[in-house]
């Protein structure tokens, strides 16, 4: 049987479950997950290896109508991912009715409907979930999308996802694997560390400052133990960076309890996904109006 391979851009509104699905399919934590809309700021690649071949899923920022500079850059990331991928996976939320943003997404994906688009209606396990409403929207806005490429799934409960994956492999072209078989992501170490810390921070601070912080890894040092490799430690110094000085106290918390909780949760996750025991030195500083700073946004979103 010929080997299949393809890049698959995963597109949808914020909080539709794109990152949850990619983590599930990859079997590892590739993308951070939060109830905060637009948690994803980069095109995150998750690699799925199966006997049929290899699919590289590109998790894109949730598509949201806003004229803010940060949002415009996030939408450019999503647009570029779709343009560069062989296939597109359009995710909808069965628990929310389609809105104006959904119309824009469907319009942008319409040229792919006949040959390169698959739709996944997620959160079918949610109370009040409505498959028929989302399917009717798809038939209205994307009439060239075949019924056989519309799936109802639950990424949270792993329902319907294998059928979806088989369809993606069926559509993928023949080709060599794009990454070595053991890979499940191509993210560099500093990026993975920063994302894990950011996840723990925004999940604890989302009511106060969901989009007003980012994480900068200042230094990493690997301390090897030649006699006992299991005792090798990775020391990390990182900063949670807020937009204003007045926000630093929220991150630190009373008697330092908030930053301690963030550090402990991040260190636990990092110990699980990395090969070394992690020691995390986590601090807070501010960078005035960083969301308006083109240089900072380029570095955060494009890795420049």
C-alpha positions in Angstrom: 0.0 0.0 0.0 1.4 3.4 -1.0 2.5 5.7 1.9 0.3 8.8 2.4 1.5 12.2 3.7 0.0 15.7 3.9 -0.1 18.9 5.9 -3.5 19.5 7.4 -4.5 23.0 8.4 -7.0 22.9 11.3 -9.3 26.0 11.1 -12.2 27.2 13.2 -13.6 29.8 15.6 -11.8 30.3 19.0 -12.4 27.6 21.6 -13.9 25.1 19.1 -11.5 22.3 20.3 -8.7 22.4 17.6 -5.9 22.0 20.1 -7.7 19.3 22.1 -8.2 17.3 18.9 -4.6 17.6 17.8 -3.3 16.5 21.2 -5.6 13.5 21.1 -4.6 12.4 17.6 -0.9 12.9 18.4 -1.1 11.0 21.7 1.0 13.7 23.3 0.6 17.3 24.5 1.4 19.4 21.4 -0.8 22.4 21.8 -1.8 24.2 25.1 -5.5 24.1 25.9 -7.6 26.8 27.7 -11.1 28.1 27.8 -9.7 31.5 27.0 -10.4 32.3 23.3 -7.4 32.6 21.0 -5.0 30.8 23.3 -3.1 29.5 20.2 -0.9 32.2 18.8 1.3 30.2 16.4 0.9 27.6 13.7 1.6 24.6 16.0 2.5 21.3 14.2 1.4 18.0 15.6 2.6 14.8 13.8 0.4 11.7 13.5 2.0 8.5 12.4 -0.1 5.5 11.3 0.4 2.5 9.1 -1.1 4.5 6.2 1.6 7.2 6.5 2.0 10.5 8.2 -0.3 13.6 8.6 1.1 16.8 10.0 -1.7 18.8 11.6 -1.2 22.6 11.9 -3.2 24.1 14.8 -4.1 27.6 13.8 -5.3 30.6 16.0 -9.0 30.7 16.3 -10.6 33.0 13.7 -12.1 36.0 15.4 -13.4 39.3 14.0 -11.3 42.1 15.5 -9.2 45.0 14.2 -6.6 44.8 17.0 -3.0 44.4 15.8 -2.5 41.1 17.6 -5.6 39.6 16.1 -4.7 40.7 12.6 -1.3 39.0 12.9 -3.0 35.8 14.3 -5.4 35.7 11.3 -2.4 36.1 9.0 -0.9 33.0 10.6 -4.1 31.0 10.0 -4.3 32.2 6.4 -0.7 31.2 5.7 -1.2 27.8 7.2 -4.3 27.1 5.0 -2.4 28.3 1.9 0.6 26.1 2.5 -1.3 22.9 3.5 -2.6 20.1 1.2 -5.8 19.6 3.2 -7.9 21.7 5.5 -9.9 20.5 8.5 -12.8 22.9 9.3 -13.9 22.5 12.9 -17.3 23.7 14.1 -18.8 23.7 17.6 -22.0 21.6 17.9 -22.9 23.5 21.2 -22.9 26.9 19.6 -25.0 28.2 16.7 -23.0 29.4 13.6 -22.5 33.1 13.6 -21.1 35.9 11.4 -17.5 34.7 12.0 -18.6 31.2 10.7 -19.8 32.8 7.5 -16.4 34.3 6.9 -14.5 31.1 7.6 -16.8 29.1 5.2 -16.4 31.7 2.5 -12.6 31.5 2.8 -12.6 27.7 2.7 -15.2 27.4 -0.1 -12.6 26.9 -2.9 -11.3 23.8 -1.1 -14.7 22.2 -0.5 -14.8 19.9 -3.5 -11.3 18.4 -3.2 -9.4 19.2 0.0 -11.8 20.1 2.8 -13.1 18.0 5.7 -15.5 19.2 8.3 -15.6 18.1 11.9 -18.6 19.1 14.1 -17.0 18.9 17.6 -18.4 18.8 21.1 -21.2 16.3 20.2 -21.0 15.2 23.9 -22.0 18.7 25.1 -25.5 19.3 26.5 -27.7 20.7 23.8 -25.3 19.8 21.0 -26.9 20.0 17.6 -25.3 18.1 14.7 -28.2 18.9 12.3 -27.9 22.7 12.7 -24.2 22.7 11.9 -24.6 20.3 9.0 -27.4 22.5 7.5 -25.0 25.5 7.8 -22.3 23.5 5.9 -24.7 22.4 3.2 -25.8 26.0 2.7 -22.4 27.7 2.8 -20.3 24.9 1.3 -22.6 23.0 -1.1 -19.7 21.3 -2.8 -18.6 19.6 0.4 -19.7 15.9 0.2 -21.7 14.4 3.1 -19.0 11.7 3.4 -16.6 14.4 4.6 -18.8 15.8 7.4 -18.2 14.2 10.8 -19.7 14.5 14.2 -17.0 14.1 16.9 -16.1 14.6 20.5 -12.4 15.4 20.8 -12.8 15.4 24.6 -14.2 11.9 24.7 -12.4 10.5 21.6 -15.6 9.7 19.7 -15.7 9.7 15.9 -12.1 10.7 15.6 -10.7 7.5 14.0 -13.3 7.8 11.2 -12.3 11.4 10.7 -8.6 10.3 10.6 -9.3 7.6 8.0 -11.0 10.1 5.8 -8.0 12.5 6.0 -5.6 9.7 5.0 -7.9 8.7 2.1 -7.7 12.3 0.8 -4.0 12.7 1.4 -1.6 12.2 -1.5 1.1 9.6 -1.8 4.5 10.6 -0.5 7.3 10.0 1.9 6.9 10.9 5.6 7.7 14.5 6.3 9.3 13.9 9.7 11.0 10.9 11.3 8.5 8.4 12.5 9.2 9.0 16.2 8.3 12.7 16.1 5.0 14.1 17.3 5.9 17.8 17.0 8.7 19.9 15.6 8.6 22.7 18.3 11.9 23.8 19.8 12.6 23.4 23.5 12.2 27.1 24.5 8.9 27.4 22.7 7.5 24.3 24.4 8.6 25.5 27.8 7.1 29.0 27.2 3.8 27.6 26.0 3.4 25.3 29.0 4.0 28.1 31.4 1.6 30.4 29.5 -1.1 27.8 29.7 -0.8 27.5 33.4 -0.8 31.3 33.8 -3.8 32.1 31.6 -5.9 29.2 33.1 -5.4 30.8 36.5 -5.6 34.5 35.5 -8.1 34.5 32.6 -10.6 36.7 34.3 -7.9 39.4 35.0 -5.6 39.4 32.1 -6.1 36.6 29.5 -4.3 38.2 26.6 -2.1 40.6 28.5 0.8 38.3 29.1 3.4 36.3 27.3 6.3 34.1 28.5 10.0 34.5 27.7 12.5 31.8 28.4 15.7 33.7 29.4 18.1 30.7 30.0 18.3 26.9 30.1 21.1 24.8 31.5 21.4 21.0 31.3 23.2 19.7 34.4 24.4 16.1 33.5 25.2 13.4 35.9 27.7 11.0 34.2 27.4 8.4 37.0 23.6 8.4 37.0 21.9 9.8 33.9 18.5 9.7 35.6 19.6 12.5 37.8 20.3 14.9 34.9 18.4 18.1 35.5 17.2 20.9 33.2 17.4 24.3 34.9 15.1 27.0 33.4 14.8 30.7 34.1 11.7 32.2 32.6 9.7 35.4 32.9 5.9 36.0 32.7 5.7 39.3 31.0 2.6 41.6 31.6 1.6 44.6 29.7 1.6 47.0 32.6 3.4 47.2 36.0 0.1 47.2 37.8 -0.6 43.7 36.5 2.5 42.1 38.0 0.9 41.9 41.4 -1.9 39.7 39.9 0.6 37.2 38.6 2.6 37.1 41.9 -0.6 36.9 44.0 -0.9 37.3 47.8 2.3 36.2 49.5 3.5 34.9 46.1 0.9 32.1 46.1 -0.2 32.7 42.4 3.2 32.5 40.8 4.1 29.5 43.0 1.0 27.7 41.8 1.8 28.5 38.2 5.4 27.4 38.6 4.5 24.1 40.3 1.9 23.2 37.6 4.2 24.1 34.8 7.1 22.2 36.3 4.8 19.1 36.7 3.8 19.2 33.1 7.4 19.8 31.9 8.7 16.9 34.0 6.1 14.7 32.3 6.8 15.6 28.7 10.6 16.2 28.8 13.4 13.7 29.3 15.0 15.4 32.3 13.9 16.5 35.8 13.0 20.2 35.5 13.9 23.0 38.0 12.0 26.1 37.0 12.9 29.6 38.2 9.9 31.7 37.3 9.7 35.5 37.6 7.5 38.4 36.5 8.3 41.6 34.7 6.4 44.1 32.5 6.8 45.3 28.9 4.7 48.4 28.3 2.0 47.9 25.7 3.7 44.9 24.2 0.6 44.0 22.1 1.2 47.1 20.1 4.9 46.5 19.6 5.6 45.0 16.1 9.0 43.7 17.1 7.5 41.7 20.0 4.6 40.4 18.0 6.9 39.2 15.2 9.0 37.3 17.7 6.0 35.8 19.5 4.0 34.8 16.5 6.5 34.3 13.7 9.5 33.3 15.8 11.7 36.0 14.1 
